Amino acid sequence: MPTIDQQALRSLLSDRAEALDQIAHLTAEVKQLEARISELIAPADRPVRVPGFGTLRITAPSVSQRVDPDALRQLIQSLRETGQGQLADEIAACTKPSYRDGSLRITPEKPAA
């Protein structure tokens, strides 16, 4: 089993934490700028074209629905258990797998209490 260079890992994790802090700061700054831009264009109540940047518009609020995968699995199981296997199979056939590549996951340590 290869040895892991703990010092290099600590250094990289420290650099990562610094970068995440910078990203958080920049994200907050972008949100503030976008809020101010929204305030400026809202009274127009129409798309506003800004040469060199594009068209700005305030979109209407919306709600999207999604299926809860756990609830769907429970429904399919319940239908099968109550003798409605054909209906359960039809519903199950409407689902499709989604694939994701493996990636690094970092779980931060919890501070000692």
N, C-alpha and C positions, 0 to 999 in steps of 0.2 A: 504494500500500500504506500503510495507516494506521500511524502511529507508536505504539509501545507505551510507556505511562508506566511505566518501570522502577522509579521511586521508589514509585509506588503499589503495584506488584506486590510489591516487597520488603517494604513495610509490611504488606500483606495476608498474605504468606507468613510473616512473623514472627508476626503475630497467630494464624495457623493453627497454627504450631508450638507456641505457648504454649497454645492450646486443646487440642491433642493431648496435651501434657504433663499438663494438668489432667485430661483424660479417662483417661489411663493411671493417674494417681494414684487417681482415684475408682474406676476398675475394680478396681484392687488392693484398695482398701478394701471394696468390695462383696463381692469374693471372700472376704476375711477374715471379714466379717460372716456371709456365707452358710455358711462352714465352721463357725462357732460355732453358728449356728442349727441346722445339721445335727447337730452334737454333742448339742444339747439335745433334739432330737426323735427321734433314732435309737433310744434305748432304748424308746420307746413302741411301735415296730414296727407302727404303724398311722397313718392320717392324723390330724393334730392340727388342730383348729379353733381359730382365734384371732379372736375377735370384732373386727370393724373392719378385719381384714386378710385373712381367708380361711382356706383349708385348706392345711396344709403336709404334704407327704409325701416320703419318700425313694423314688425310683423305682429299680427293679432295673437293673443294668447291661445294656446291649444292644449288639449289633453289627448294622450295616446293610450291605448289599451294594449296590454300584453297578457299572455297566458302565463299563469303561475305553474311552472313545470311540476312541482311537488303535488299541487292540487290536481293537476291533470293525471299524474300517475295514480293518485288515490282514486280518482273517478274511474279510471280504466280498471283498476283492481276491483273496485266495488261492483262495477258492471259485470265483470267475469264471475265474481262470487255469487251474484244474484241471478246467474243463468242468462245473462245478456252478452254472451261472448262475441257474437257477431257484431253487435254495436260497438263493443269495446275494441275489437280488431279494426273496425273502420276508423274509429277515433285515433287509435294508435298509429294507423297508416298515414295519418295526416302530420305526424311529427317527423322531423328529419334531424339527423345528427349535425352538430357543428363542431369542427375540429379546430384545435388551438395548438400551436407549437409549444413545447416545453420552454420555460423561461426561469430566470433567477427570481426567487422569492426571498425577501428579507423580512423576518419577523423580529421587530425590535424587542430588546429586553425590557421587562417591566421594572420600574424603579423599585428598589427595596423599600418595604413599608416600615 
